[in-house]
Amino acid sequence: MAQDLDLDPTTLRDLYKWIDTIPLSRPKKNISRDFSDGVLMSEVINHFTPHLVELHNYSTSNSVDKKEYNWNTLNQKCFRRLGFSITDTDIKMIVANQRGVIERILILARDKLALYQERQSRGGNSPGRRLSPGRRSPRGRSPGRGGKRGASPPRSKSRASPPRGNSPGRGRPADGKASISGGRMQAQMEQKDIIIQDLRETVDILQNKVKKLEQLMFLKNEKIKSLTSKLDQMSFQS
């Protein structure tokens, strides 16, 4: 997915300038090596969307398993919510400091972060637009109530127009209430989707841990068998 991105010199130069604007916990010397454990990537995501990343979940390590764990956690908890994911092959190449891979991932993350922030901005503004009709309608009715000393022509019109004049006044608050209700329902649905996604990601992480524990148990049992066999041989020889 990230491997189709163009890595021409101009694109790379813009990427490095973008990275330099982000305060990272350690200086950028060799970008492939610096980002291999996933910690700096978590800081990049946290800089723009702090609610998506808990930095204490990612620790610096030279262990391949720990590096892969960090990237798998980023993949499940952050990248998917930004609208993309990376493959196991990508992760292995990043951990192995393969040249050019992390640049592709960073370019992809930068573009997805921009789109995510744009969607969040639109979502934040839309409730205000939905509420506006409901706010205007009460003010629209107030002149009719307060205009006791108004000229007779408006009064003569009001006699003929109550059915037409009242129905829009009633319609606007109803539309406003419907919009508010719809906005609340949509916000609740989005919140539920986020909770469900978080639970799925937690289940995936736990399943990965279980698999690793099963592998460790298997290796431990094999080692015990090997040592037991050696002990039996030594006792038989003696």
C-alpha positions as CSV (number, residue, x, y, z in Angstrom):
1,M,0.0,0.0,0.0
2,A,2.8,2.4,1.0
3,Q,5.2,1.0,-1.6
4,D,3.5,2.7,-4.6
5,L,4.3,6.2,-3.4
6,D,6.8,8.2,-5.5
7,L,10.0,9.0,-3.7
8,D,11.5,11.7,-6.0
9,P,14.0,14.1,-4.4
10,T,11.5,17.0,-4.1
11,T,9.0,14.7,-2.2
12,L,11.7,13.5,0.1
13,R,13.0,17.1,0.7
14,D,9.4,18.2,1.6
15,L,9.0,15.2,3.9
16,Y,12.2,15.9,5.8
17,K,11.2,19.5,6.3
18,W,7.9,18.4,7.6
19,I,9.5,16.0,10.1
20,D,11.9,18.8,11.3
21,T,8.8,20.9,12.3
22,I,7.7,18.2,14.8
23,P,9.3,18.1,18.2
24,L,10.7,14.6,18.7
25,S,12.3,13.0,21.7
26,R,15.6,12.4,19.9
27,P,17.2,14.1,16.9
28,K,16.8,12.7,13.4
29,K,20.2,11.3,12.2
30,N,19.5,8.2,10.2
31,I,15.7,8.2,9.6
32,S,15.5,4.5,8.8
33,R,17.2,3.6,12.0
34,D,15.6,6.4,14.1
35,F,12.1,5.3,13.3
36,S,12.7,1.5,13.3
37,D,11.2,1.0,16.8
38,G,8.0,2.9,16.1
39,V,8.5,5.4,19.0
40,L,9.1,8.4,16.8
41,M,6.2,7.5,14.6
42,S,4.0,7.4,17.7
43,E,5.2,10.9,18.6
44,V,4.4,12.2,15.1
45,I,0.9,10.9,15.3
46,N,0.5,12.2,18.9
47,H,1.7,15.7,17.8
48,F,-1.3,16.1,15.4
49,T,-3.9,13.8,17.0
50,P,-3.0,13.3,20.7
51,H,-6.3,11.4,21.4
52,L,-5.2,8.6,19.1
53,V,-1.9,7.8,20.7
54,E,-0.9,7.1,24.3
55,L,2.9,7.5,24.2
56,H,3.5,5.4,27.3
57,N,2.5,2.4,25.3
58,Y,5.6,2.7,23.1
59,S,9.1,2.3,24.5
60,T,12.5,2.5,22.8
61,S,14.0,-1.0,22.2
62,N,16.6,-2.8,20.2
63,S,14.6,-6.0,20.3
64,V,13.0,-7.1,17.0
65,D,10.0,-8.5,18.8
66,K,9.5,-5.2,20.7
67,K,9.9,-3.1,17.6
68,E,7.3,-5.3,15.8
69,Y,5.0,-5.1,18.8
70,N,5.2,-1.2,18.7
71,W,4.4,-1.1,15.0
72,N,1.5,-3.6,15.3
73,T,0.0,-1.6,18.1
74,L,0.3,1.6,15.9
75,N,-1.3,-0.3,13.0
76,Q,-4.2,-1.5,15.0
77,K,-4.8,1.5,17.3
78,C,-3.9,4.5,15.2
79,F,-3.4,3.8,11.5
80,R,-6.8,2.1,11.0
81,R,-8.6,5.1,12.6
82,L,-6.7,7.4,10.2
83,G,-7.9,5.3,7.3
84,F,-4.9,3.1,6.3
85,S,-2.8,0.2,7.5
86,I,0.6,-1.3,6.7
87,T,1.4,-4.9,6.0
88,D,3.5,-7.3,8.1
89,T,6.1,-7.1,5.3
90,D,6.2,-3.3,5.7
91,I,6.8,-3.7,9.4
92,K,9.6,-6.3,9.0
93,M,11.3,-4.0,6.5
94,I,11.0,-1.0,8.8
95,V,12.4,-3.0,11.7
96,A,15.3,-4.1,9.5
97,N,16.1,-0.5,8.7
98,Q,15.5,-1.1,5.0
99,R,16.2,2.1,3.1
100,G,13.2,4.1,1.7
101,V,10.4,2.1,3.5
102,I,9.9,4.5,6.4
103,E,9.8,7.5,4.1
104,R,6.8,5.9,2.2
105,I,5.0,5.2,5.5
106,L,5.6,8.8,6.7
107,I,4.3,10.3,3.5
108,L,1.2,8.1,3.7
109,A,0.7,9.0,7.4
110,R,1.1,12.7,6.6
111,D,-1.5,12.7,3.9
112,K,-3.9,10.6,6.0
113,L,-3.4,12.9,9.0
114,A,-4.4,15.9,6.8
115,L,-7.5,14.2,5.6
116,Y,-8.4,13.1,9.2
117,Q,-8.1,16.6,10.5
118,E,-10.2,17.9,7.6
119,R,-13.0,15.4,8.4
120,Q,-12.8,16.3,12.1
121,S,-13.0,20.0,11.3
122,R,-16.1,19.5,9.1
123,G,-17.7,17.4,11.8
124,G,-17.1,20.1,14.4
125,N,-18.7,22.8,12.2
126,S,-21.8,21.0,11.0
127,P,-23.7,20.9,14.3
128,G,-23.5,24.8,14.3
129,R,-25.1,24.9,10.9
130,R,-27.8,22.5,11.9
131,L,-28.7,24.5,15.0
132,S,-29.0,27.9,13.2
133,P,-32.6,27.5,11.9
134,G,-33.9,26.7,15.4
135,R,-32.1,29.8,16.8
136,R,-33.5,32.2,14.2
137,S,-37.2,31.2,14.4
138,P,-37.9,32.6,17.9
139,R,-36.5,36.0,16.9
140,G,-38.6,35.8,13.7
141,R,-41.8,35.6,15.8
142,S,-40.9,38.3,18.4
143,P,-41.8,41.3,16.1
144,G,-45.4,40.1,15.7
145,R,-45.8,39.9,19.5
146,G,-44.2,43.1,20.4
147,G,-45.6,45.3,17.6
148,K,-48.7,46.6,19.4
149,R,-48.2,50.2,18.3
150,G,-47.4,49.3,14.7
151,A,-49.3,50.8,11.7
152,S,-52.6,49.4,10.7
153,P,-51.5,47.9,7.3
154,P,-49.3,45.2,9.0
155,R,-52.3,44.4,11.3
156,S,-54.6,44.0,8.4
157,K,-52.2,41.6,6.8
158,S,-51.8,39.7,10.0
159,R,-55.5,39.0,10.1
160,A,-55.4,37.3,6.7
161,S,-52.1,35.5,7.3
162,P,-52.1,33.8,10.7
163,P,-52.4,30.3,9.2
164,R,-49.6,31.0,6.8
165,G,-47.5,33.0,9.2
166,N,-47.8,30.5,12.1
167,S,-47.0,27.4,10.2
168,P,-43.4,28.4,9.2
169,G,-42.9,29.6,12.8
170,R,-43.9,26.2,14.1
171,G,-42.0,24.4,11.3
172,R,-38.6,26.0,12.0
173,P,-38.3,24.9,15.6
174,A,-39.4,21.4,14.6
175,D,-36.8,21.3,12.0
176,G,-34.2,22.7,14.5
177,K,-35.2,20.0,17.0
178,A,-35.0,17.3,14.4
179,S,-31.5,18.6,13.4
180,I,-30.3,18.7,17.0
181,S,-31.7,15.2,17.6
182,G,-30.1,13.9,14.4
183,G,-26.8,15.5,15.3
184,R,-26.9,13.9,18.7
185,M,-27.8,10.5,17.3
186,Q,-25.0,10.7,14.8
187,A,-22.5,11.7,17.5
188,Q,-23.6,8.8,19.7
189,M,-23.2,6.4,16.7
190,E,-19.7,7.7,16.0
191,Q,-18.8,7.3,19.6
192,K,-20.1,3.8,19.7
193,D,-18.2,3.0,16.5
194,I,-15.0,4.3,18.1
195,I,-15.6,2.2,21.3
196,I,-16.3,-0.9,19.2
197,Q,-13.1,-0.3,17.1
198,D,-11.0,0.1,20.3
199,L,-12.4,-3.1,21.7
200,R,-11.6,-5.0,18.5
201,E,-8.1,-3.6,18.5
202,T,-7.7,-4.6,22.2
203,V,-8.9,-8.2,21.3
204,D,-6.4,-8.3,18.4
205,I,-3.5,-7.3,20.7
206,L,-4.5,-9.8,23.3
207,Q,-4.8,-12.5,20.7
208,N,-1.3,-11.7,19.4
209,K,0.0,-11.9,23.0
210,V,-1.6,-15.3,23.5
211,K,0.0,-16.6,20.3
212,K,3.4,-15.4,21.5
213,L,2.9,-17.0,24.9
214,E,1.9,-20.3,23.2
215,Q,5.1,-20.1,21.1
216,L,7.2,-19.5,24.2
217,M,5.5,-22.4,26.0
218,F,6.1,-24.7,23.0
219,L,9.8,-23.7,22.9
220,K,10.0,-24.2,26.7
221,N,8.5,-27.7,26.5
222,E,10.8,-28.7,23.7
223,K,13.8,-27.5,25.7
224,I,12.6,-29.5,28.7
225,K,12.2,-32.6,26.5
226,S,15.7,-32.1,25.2
227,L,17.2,-31.7,28.6
228,T,15.3,-34.7,30.0
229,S,16.5,-36.8,27.1
230,K,20.1,-35.8,27.8
231,L,19.7,-36.7,31.5
232,D,18.3,-40.1,30.6
233,Q,21.2,-40.8,28.3
234,M,23.7,-39.7,31.0
235,S,22.0,-41.9,33.6
236,F,21.9,-44.8,31.2
237,Q,25.6,-44.5,30.5
238,S,26.5,-44.2,34.1
